[in-house]
Amino acid sequence: MNRFLHAFIGLCLTGLASSALAQDRFITVASTTSTEQSGLFGYLLPLFTQKTGITVRVVALGTGQALDVGRRGDADVVFVHDRPAEDKFLSEGWSTKRFDVMYNDFIIVGPKSDPAKVGGSKDVLSALKKIAEAKAPFISRGDKSGTHQAELRYWKSAGVDLNAVKGDWYREIGQGMGPALNMAAASDAYVLSDRGTWLSFKNRRDLVISVEGDARLFNQYGVMLVNPAKHPNVKVADGQAFVDWLISPEGQTAITGYKIEGQQLFFPNTKPGA
């Protein structure tokens, strides 16, 4: 009888161990706040987990910080949107291949009162010049994110020397897109936002889209597996499974399917055979 009891206990313990191992099958993805705060990950990740049994733990930061997490080996995959920073990450050997995943666009959001008179503009550079000249309140993420880096490039391209002109009107908050939009809503300020987070943002108050439609506002997202040659702890098989799913027809269709009030937030654009 003891023999059967021991066998039964052994089977139970084996089952518990297998269950624990299944629950422990996860990867860490360092990504931007826009993929998290737009609700995209809340929609996509359960679909991936259901398909593969792999749980995804997200570290949502600005792109610069997300890439640093990858450099430290604290993430298996990085999913970000700052192409110059991504190319640097690749050239330094922190990953061996990058894939386009999807895009949306940036917009400038501002108060209905429009103190800088930029409403309806499709020229982001002209609009920023007018905002600086009017010293109209502007919220900058100031967090080295992809959005922040894009904002700095736009100011430079507009011929605006921020160091020379910025004052109380220009406020750097060192936070993500959601808090930046909240701050803009509370202070009747302009802010550069990705469209996805704006569409999912509920606390709009008197904010409206002021500037959109400029080709320079294109916002591309890319994904990379962290190089296991740099960090042997990287979960190569499961991390690559996530990358492969994102760029597969199934993953690309899932991205297309994420909508808020009938509006698509992200547009898949993986290149076939990439």
DOGU-152887 format. One record per residue (C-alpha): residue number from 1; residue in one letter; x negated, y, z. Coordinates in steps of 0.5 Angstrom, whole numbers, plus 500, padded with zeros to 3 digits. Last residue first. Layout:
// DOGU-152887
(rec NUM A (X Y Z))
...
This chain:
// DOGU-152887
(rec 274 A (474 581 412))
(rec 273 G (478 576 408))
(rec 272 P (484 580 407))
(rec 271 K (483 587 410))
(rec 270 T (486 588 417))
(rec 269 N (491 594 416))
(rec 268 P (497 593 421))
(rec 267 F (501 600 422))
(rec 266 F (502 602 429))
(rec 265 L (508 605 433))
(rec 264 Q (514 603 428))
(rec 263 Q (520 608 430))
(rec 262 G (527 604 431))
(rec 261 E (528 607 438))
(rec 260 I (521 604 440))
(rec 259 K (518 599 435))
(rec 258 Y (513 593 435))
(rec 257 G (514 589 430))
(rec 256 T (509 591 425))
(rec 255 I (504 589 431))
(rec 254 A (507 582 431))
(rec 253 T (506 582 423))
(rec 252 Q (499 583 424))
(rec 251 G (498 578 429))
(rec 250 E (502 572 425))
(rec 249 P (498 574 419))
(rec 248 S (492 574 422))
(rec 247 I (488 580 424))
(rec 246 L (490 580 432))
(rec 245 W (490 572 432))
(rec 244 D (483 572 430))
(rec 243 V (480 577 435))
(rec 242 F (484 573 440))
(rec 241 A (481 566 438))
(rec 240 Q (474 570 438))
(rec 239 G (475 571 446))
(rec 238 D (478 564 447))
(rec 237 A (472 561 444))
(rec 236 V (466 566 446))
(rec 235 K (468 567 453))
(rec 234 V (462 572 454))
(rec 233 N (458 569 460))
(rec 232 P (452 569 456))
(rec 231 H (451 576 455))
(rec 230 K (447 579 450))
(rec 229 A (447 573 446))
(rec 228 P (454 572 447))
(rec 227 N (455 579 443))
(rec 226 V (462 582 445))
(rec 225 L (467 580 440))
(rec 224 M (470 586 436))
(rec 223 V (476 590 435))
(rec 222 G (478 596 431))
(rec 221 Y (483 601 431))
(rec 220 Q (484 607 426))
(rec 219 N (487 614 427))
(rec 218 F (488 618 421))
(rec 217 L (489 626 423))
(rec 216 R (484 628 418))
(rec 215 A (490 626 413))
(rec 214 D (494 632 416))
(rec 213 G (501 630 417))
(rec 212 E (502 633 424))
(rec 211 V (502 639 428))
(rec 210 S (507 642 433))
(rec 209 I (510 636 435))
(rec 208 V (515 638 441))
(rec 207 L (514 639 448))
(rec 206 D (519 642 452))
(rec 205 R (521 637 457))
(rec 204 R (517 631 454))
(rec 203 N (517 626 460))
(rec 202 K (519 620 456))
(rec 201 F (512 618 453))
(rec 200 S (513 612 448))
(rec 199 L (513 616 442))
(rec 198 W (507 620 444))
(rec 197 T (503 614 446))
(rec 196 G (504 611 439))
(rec 195 R (503 618 436))
(rec 194 D (496 619 438))
(rec 193 S (495 625 442))
(rec 192 L (492 632 442))
(rec 191 V (495 637 447))
(rec 190 Y (498 644 447))
(rec 189 A (500 647 454))
(rec 188 D (507 648 457))
(rec 187 S (504 647 464))
(rec 186 A (508 641 466))
(rec 185 A (509 638 459))
(rec 184 A (501 639 458))
(rec 183 M (500 635 464))
(rec 182 N (504 630 463))
(rec 181 L (501 629 456))
(rec 180 A (494 629 459))
(rec 179 P (497 624 464))
(rec 178 G (499 619 459))
(rec 177 M (493 620 454))
(rec 176 G (488 618 460))
(rec 175 Q (484 622 465))
(rec 174 G (478 627 465))
(rec 173 I (482 633 466))
(rec 172 E (479 638 461))
(rec 171 R (483 645 461))
(rec 170 Y (482 650 456))
(rec 169 W (486 656 457))
(rec 168 D (482 658 464))
(rec 167 G (476 659 459))
(rec 166 K (473 656 453))
(rec 165 V (470 661 448))
(rec 164 A (463 660 447))
(rec 163 N (462 652 450))
(rec 162 L (468 651 445))
(rec 161 D (465 653 439))
(rec 160 V (470 653 434))
(rec 159 G (468 652 427))
(rec 158 A (474 648 425))
(rec 157 S (470 642 424))
(rec 156 K (467 643 431))
(rec 155 W (474 643 434))
(rec 154 Y (476 637 430))
(rec 153 R (470 633 432))
(rec 152 L (471 635 439))
(rec 151 E (479 632 439))
(rec 150 A (476 626 435))
(rec 149 Q (472 625 441))
(rec 148 H (477 626 446))
(rec 147 T (482 621 442))
(rec 146 G (477 616 442))
(rec 145 S (476 617 449))
(rec 144 K (470 620 452))
(rec 143 D (474 622 458))
(rec 142 G (475 630 457))
(rec 141 R (483 629 456))
(rec 140 S (483 636 453))
(rec 139 I (490 640 455))
(rec 138 F (490 647 451))
(rec 137 P (494 653 454))
(rec 136 A (494 658 449))
(rec 135 K (488 662 448))
(rec 134 A (491 666 442))
(rec 133 E (484 665 438))
(rec 132 A (483 658 441))
(rec 131 I (490 656 439))
(rec 130 K (490 659 432))
(rec 129 K (483 656 431))
(rec 128 L (486 649 433))
(rec 127 A (492 650 428))
(rec 126 S (487 652 422))
(rec 125 L (483 645 423))
(rec 124 V (489 641 424))
(rec 123 D (492 643 418))
(rec 122 K (499 640 417))
(rec 121 S (503 646 420))
(rec 120 G (510 646 423))
(rec 119 G (509 649 429))
(rec 118 V (502 653 429))
(rec 117 K (505 660 432))
(rec 116 A (499 660 438))
(rec 115 P (505 661 443))
(rec 114 D (509 655 440))
(rec 113 S (515 657 445))
(rec 112 K (517 649 443))
(rec 111 P (511 647 447))
(rec 110 G (506 643 444))
(rec 109 V (504 636 441))
(rec 108 I (498 636 436))
(rec 107 I (498 629 432))
(rec 106 F (494 623 432))
(rec 105 D (495 618 427))
(rec 104 N (497 610 427))
(rec 103 Y (492 605 425))
(rec 102 M (491 597 425))
(rec 101 V (486 592 426))
(rec 100 D (480 593 422))
(rec 99 F (475 588 424))
(rec 98 R (468 589 427))
(rec 97 K (462 584 427))
(rec 96 T (456 582 431))
(rec 95 S (457 585 438))
(rec 94 W (453 589 443))
(rec 93 G (447 589 438))
(rec 92 E (445 596 438))
(rec 91 S (448 597 431))
(rec 90 L (454 594 433))
(rec 89 F (456 599 439))
(rec 88 K (453 605 435))
(rec 87 D (458 603 429))
(rec 86 E (464 603 435))
(rec 85 A (462 610 437))
(rec 84 P (462 612 430))
(rec 83 R (469 609 429))
(rec 82 D (472 611 435))
(rec 81 H (479 607 436))
(rec 80 V (478 601 441))
(rec 79 F (479 594 442))
(rec 78 V (473 591 446))
(rec 77 V (473 583 447))
(rec 76 D (469 579 452))
(rec 75 A (469 584 458))
(rec 74 D (464 585 464))
(rec 73 G (458 584 459))
(rec 72 R (455 591 461))
(rec 71 R (455 593 454))
(rec 70 G (463 591 454))
(rec 69 V (465 595 460))
(rec 68 D (461 601 456))
(rec 67 L (465 600 450))
(rec 66 A (471 601 454))
(rec 65 Q (468 607 457))
(rec 64 G (467 610 451))
(rec 63 T (474 608 448))
(rec 62 G (478 611 454))
(rec 61 L (480 606 459))
(rec 60 A (485 600 459))
(rec 59 V (482 594 462))
(rec 58 V (486 588 460))
(rec 57 R (487 581 462))
(rec 56 V (489 577 457))
(rec 55 T (492 570 458))
(rec 54 I (490 564 454))
(rec 53 G (495 559 453))
(rec 52 T (495 559 445))
(rec 51 K (501 561 442))
(rec 50 Q (505 563 448))
(rec 49 T (499 567 451))
(rec 48 F (499 571 444))
(rec 47 L (506 573 444))
(rec 46 P (505 575 451))
(rec 45 L (500 579 449))
(rec 44 L (503 583 444))
(rec 43 Y (509 587 447))
(rec 42 G (506 589 453))
(rec 41 F (500 590 449))
(rec 40 L (504 595 445))
(rec 39 G (507 599 451))
(rec 38 S (504 606 448))
(rec 37 Q (500 606 455))
(rec 36 E (496 600 454))
(rec 35 T (494 601 447))
(rec 34 S (493 608 448))
(rec 33 T (489 607 454))
(rec 32 T (484 604 450))
(rec 31 S (481 597 451))
(rec 30 A (477 593 454))
(rec 29 V (479 586 454))
(rec 28 T (478 580 459))
(rec 27 I (479 573 457))
(rec 26 F (484 568 461))
(rec 25 R (484 560 462))
(rec 24 D (485 560 470))
(rec 23 Q (492 558 470))
(rec 22 A (490 552 465))
(rec 21 L (485 550 470))
(rec 20 A (489 551 476))
(rec 19 S (494 547 472))
(rec 18 S (489 541 471))
(rec 17 A (487 541 478))
(rec 16 L (494 541 481))
(rec 15 G (495 535 476))
(rec 14 T (488 532 478))
(rec 13 L (490 532 485))
(rec 12 C (497 529 484))
(rec 11 L (494 523 481))
(rec 10 G (489 522 486))
(rec 9 I (495 523 491))
(rec 8 F (498 517 488))
(rec 7 A (492 513 487))
(rec 6 H (491 514 494))
(rec 5 L (498 512 496))
(rec 4 F (498 506 491))
(rec 3 R (491 503 495))
(rec 2 N (494 505 502))
(rec 1 M (500 500 500))
